[in-house]
Amino acid sequence: MLSRVGTKGEKVYGNFAGSKRKRTNLIMAQRGKEWLTPMIFEGSCHATLVEAWIEKMLLPQLKEPSVIVMDNASFHTKRNIAEILARDGHIRLPLPHIAQISTLLSNPSQP
């Protein structure tokens, strides 16, 4: 956290979370209408947290190889996450980027 606030126009260096409020987040999986392995945590989400959640909470719940659909958060696209899932035969499938969806909707005859 920052130890001081700079005056207007002055650069301020330090770690800043982007908000003065505490962040409470939820990470979970969903299979059909069933919620799997919900985890509430304080702070921001990052690759290390997601990797630990996958290894310690999600994988034990998946009894057969599954397709894991993840949004395009930067930490979901880390190669290590795909490798962790692949070790047990799972596949990470990213959601298409909004630009790809727009293109498909505007040109439905194009593959």
C-alpha positions in Angstrom: 0.0 0.0 0.0 1.1 3.5 -0.5 2.6 5.3 2.4 1.8 8.8 1.2 -0.3 10.6 -1.4 1.5 12.7 -4.0 0.4 16.2 -5.0 -1.3 16.8 -8.3 1.1 16.1 -11.2 3.7 14.3 -9.0 4.5 10.6 -9.7 3.9 8.3 -6.7 5.6 4.9 -6.6 4.5 1.9 -4.6 2.1 -1.0 -4.5 -1.5 0.1 -4.7 -4.4 -2.3 -5.0 -6.5 0.1 -7.0 -9.2 0.6 -4.4 -9.3 1.8 -0.8 -11.9 -0.8 0.0 -11.3 -4.4 0.8 -12.1 -6.8 -2.0 -14.0 -10.0 -1.3 -14.1 -12.3 -4.3 -15.5 -15.7 -5.1 -13.9 -18.4 -7.3 -15.9 -21.5 -8.1 -16.9 -24.0 -10.8 -20.3 -24.9 -12.1 -21.4 -28.2 -13.5 -25.0 -28.0 -14.8 -26.8 -26.3 -12.0 -24.4 -27.6 -9.3 -21.8 -25.3 -7.8 -18.5 -26.9 -7.2 -15.7 -25.9 -4.8 -16.7 -22.3 -4.0 -14.0 -20.3 -2.3 -14.3 -16.8 -0.9 -11.1 -14.8 -0.5 -9.9 -11.3 0.2 -7.8 -9.4 -2.3 -7.2 -9.7 -6.0 -7.2 -12.9 -8.0 -4.0 -14.1 -9.7 -2.5 -17.1 -11.4 -1.0 -18.6 -8.2 -4.3 -18.5 -6.4 -6.2 -20.1 -9.4 -3.5 -22.8 -9.8 -3.8 -23.7 -6.1 -7.6 -23.7 -6.2 -7.5 -26.0 -9.3 -5.1 -28.4 -7.7 -6.4 -28.6 -4.2 -10.1 -28.0 -4.7 -11.3 -28.5 -8.3 -9.4 -31.5 -9.5 -10.5 -33.8 -6.6 -14.1 -33.1 -7.5 -13.7 -34.1 -11.2 -13.9 -37.8 -11.4 -13.5 -38.0 -15.2 -11.8 -35.9 -17.9 -13.7 -32.6 -18.3 -13.7 -29.5 -20.4 -13.0 -26.5 -18.2 -14.4 -23.3 -19.7 -12.7 -20.1 -18.3 -13.1 -16.5 -19.1 -10.3 -14.5 -20.6 -8.9 -13.1 -17.4 -5.1 -12.8 -17.9 -4.3 -15.3 -15.2 -6.6 -17.9 -16.8 -4.5 -18.0 -19.9 -1.3 -18.9 -18.2 0.3 -22.0 -19.7 0.7 -23.6 -16.2 -3.0 -23.7 -15.7 -3.6 -25.7 -18.9 -0.7 -28.0 -18.0 -2.2 -28.7 -14.5 -5.5 -29.5 -16.1 -4.0 -31.7 -18.8 -2.1 -33.9 -16.3 -5.5 -35.4 -15.3 -6.9 -35.4 -18.9 -8.9 -32.1 -18.6 -8.9 -29.5 -21.3 -9.0 -25.7 -20.7 -11.3 -24.0 -23.2 -11.2 -20.2 -23.2 -14.3 -18.2 -24.0 -14.0 -16.4 -27.3 -12.9 -12.8 -27.1 -15.7 -10.2 -27.6 -14.2 -9.1 -30.8 -14.4 -12.7 -32.2 -18.0 -12.9 -31.2 -18.8 -9.6 -32.9 -17.1 -10.7 -36.0 -19.0 -14.0 -36.0 -22.3 -12.2 -35.5 -21.7 -9.6 -38.2 -20.6 -12.3 -40.8 -22.5 -15.5 -39.9 -21.7 -17.0 -43.3 -17.9 -16.8 -42.6 -16.3 -19.8 -40.8 
